[in-house]
Amino acid sequence: MVQCFCGMVHDLGRRGFLGALMAAAVDAQAPAPASAGPADPALIEDLVIANHILYDQGVVDGFGHISARHNKDPNRYLMSRSMAPALVTAEDILEYDLDSTPIDQRGRAVYLERFIHGEIYKLRPDVRAIVHSHSPAVIPYANVKVPLRPMNHIASFLGGGVPVFEIRTAAGPASDMLIRNAALGHALATVLGPHPVALMRGHGSVAAAQSVRHVVFRAVYTEVNARMESEALRLGEPTFLNDEEAAAAMKTNDALVDRPWDLWKRRVTAK
């Protein structure tokens, strides 16, 4: 179970996961103070750097996106205009409400699948950043019966299970596979539930976390873990982390995300 749900977990037996989540989400979506103001420039800088890191690490290419919940208004989030992540600058960052409507679009194109972000933020008040990607080693695990499981301590956040979103359940058999409206975004958010990562059959994955740096860590190491698991399956029967090992390792790793972040940031800013 994701650590930041600790206050909510005790409620699950009585009301069920979704009931507890929705109650917390309603609380988190109370009107923001009138003085909310612009987002912290440091958050915008991290969001720009995150776009570049995700490209450099092979998680995104011309497609995919990352968002951050507004640091002063939990009912809004930040994400770039529709463009290749490696090219994003601070001037490309837009603000959206949780219905995924841009606040000041000024004629700029927006991502079709922005509803992924708004609907997860609605359902998950603990989440501060989200990545949607089509990273190549991960997609096969969305299309087969073999579950994606943690191969080592770095990917321990996968230990609670990785659900698979089947769009046919929500959109029927003839969709274009894209999360192009709020209803599909809500269906995906519900499948993600309390997990850090969910797969999307025939499409990609989504990662959620408590900060931009944490979600980049998870998106990168989900891809790395998928490559490791595929190789291990070629060799024999893998031994995965058990739930206790995964929980303990995740607690340790969550305090260490700045270490790879600093390395990845140096790589993309030195170019």
Secondary structure as the mmCIF struct_conf table of DSSP 4:
data_model
#
loop_
_struct_conf.conf_type_id
_struct_conf.id
_struct_conf.beg_label_comp_id
_struct_conf.beg_label_asym_id
_struct_conf.beg_label_seq_id
_struct_conf.end_label_comp_id
_struct_conf.end_label_asym_id
_struct_conf.end_label_seq_id
HELX_RH_3T_P HELX_RH_3T_P1 GLN A 3 PHE A 5
HELX_RH_AL_P HELX_RH_AL_P1 CYS A 6 VAL A 9
TURN_TY1_P TURN_TY1_P1 HIS A 10 ASP A 11
HELX_RH_AL_P HELX_RH_AL_P2 LEU A 12 ARG A 15
HELX_RH_AL_P HELX_RH_AL_P3 PHE A 17 ALA A 28
TURN_TY1_P TURN_TY1_P2 GLN A 29 GLN A 29
BEND BEND1 ALA A 30 ALA A 30
HELX_LH_PP_P HELX_LH_PP_P1 PRO A 31 PRO A 33
TURN_TY1_P TURN_TY1_P3 ALA A 34 SER A 35
BEND BEND2 PRO A 38 PRO A 38
HELX_LH_PP_P HELX_LH_PP_P2 ALA A 39 ASP A 40
HELX_RH_AL_P HELX_RH_AL_P4 PRO A 41 ASP A 56
TURN_TY1_P TURN_TY1_P4 GLN A 57 GLY A 58
BEND BEND3 VAL A 59 VAL A 59
BEND BEND4 ASP A 61 PHE A 63
STRN STRN1 HIS A 65 ARG A 69
BEND BEND5 ASN A 71 LYS A 72
TURN_TY1_P TURN_TY1_P5 PRO A 74 ASN A 75
STRN STRN2 ARG A 76 SER A 80
BEND BEND6 SER A 82 MET A 83
HELX_RH_3T_P HELX_RH_3T_P2 PRO A 85 LEU A 87
HELX_RH_3T_P HELX_RH_3T_P3 ALA A 90 ASP A 92
STRN STRN3 ILE A 93 ASP A 97
TURN_TY1_P TURN_TY1_P6 LEU A 98 ASP A 99
STRN STRN4 PRO A 102 PRO A 102
BEND BEND7 ILE A 103 ASP A 104
TURN_TY1_P TURN_TY1_P7 ARG A 106 GLY A 107
HELX_RH_3T_P HELX_RH_3T_P4 LEU A 112 ARG A 114
HELX_RH_AL_P HELX_RH_AL_P5 PHE A 115 LEU A 123
TURN_TY1_P TURN_TY1_P8 PRO A 125 ASP A 126
STRN STRN5 ALA A 129 SER A 133
TURN_TY1_P TURN_TY1_P9 PRO A 136 VAL A 138
HELX_RH_AL_P HELX_RH_AL_P6 ILE A 139 ASN A 143
BEND BEND8 VAL A 144 VAL A 146
HELX_LH_PP_P HELX_LH_PP_P3 PRO A 147 LEU A 148
BEND BEND9 ASN A 152 ASN A 152
HELX_RH_3T_P HELX_RH_3T_P5 HIS A 153 GLY A 160
STRN STRN6 VAL A 164 PHE A 165
HELX_RH_AL_P HELX_RH_AL_P7 ILE A 167 ALA A 171
TURN_TY1_P TURN_TY1_P10 PRO A 173 ALA A 174
BEND BEND10 MET A 177 MET A 177
BEND BEND11 ASN A 181 ASN A 181
HELX_RH_AL_P HELX_RH_AL_P8 ALA A 182 LEU A 192
TURN_TY1_P TURN_TY1_P11 GLY A 193 PRO A 194
BEND BEND12 PRO A 196 PRO A 196
STRN STRN7 VAL A 197 MET A 200
TURN_TY1_P TURN_TY1_P12 ARG A 201 HIS A 203
STRN STRN8 GLY A 204 ALA A 209
BEND BEND13 GLN A 210 SER A 211
HELX_RH_AL_P HELX_RH_AL_P9 VAL A 212 LEU A 235
BEND BEND14 GLY A 236 GLY A 236
HELX_RH_AL_P HELX_RH_AL_P10 ASP A 243 ASN A 253
TURN_TY1_P TURN_TY1_P13 ASP A 254 ALA A 255
TURN_TY1_P TURN_TY1_P14 VAL A 257 VAL A 257
HELX_RH_AL_P HELX_RH_AL_P11 ASP A 258 THR A 269
#
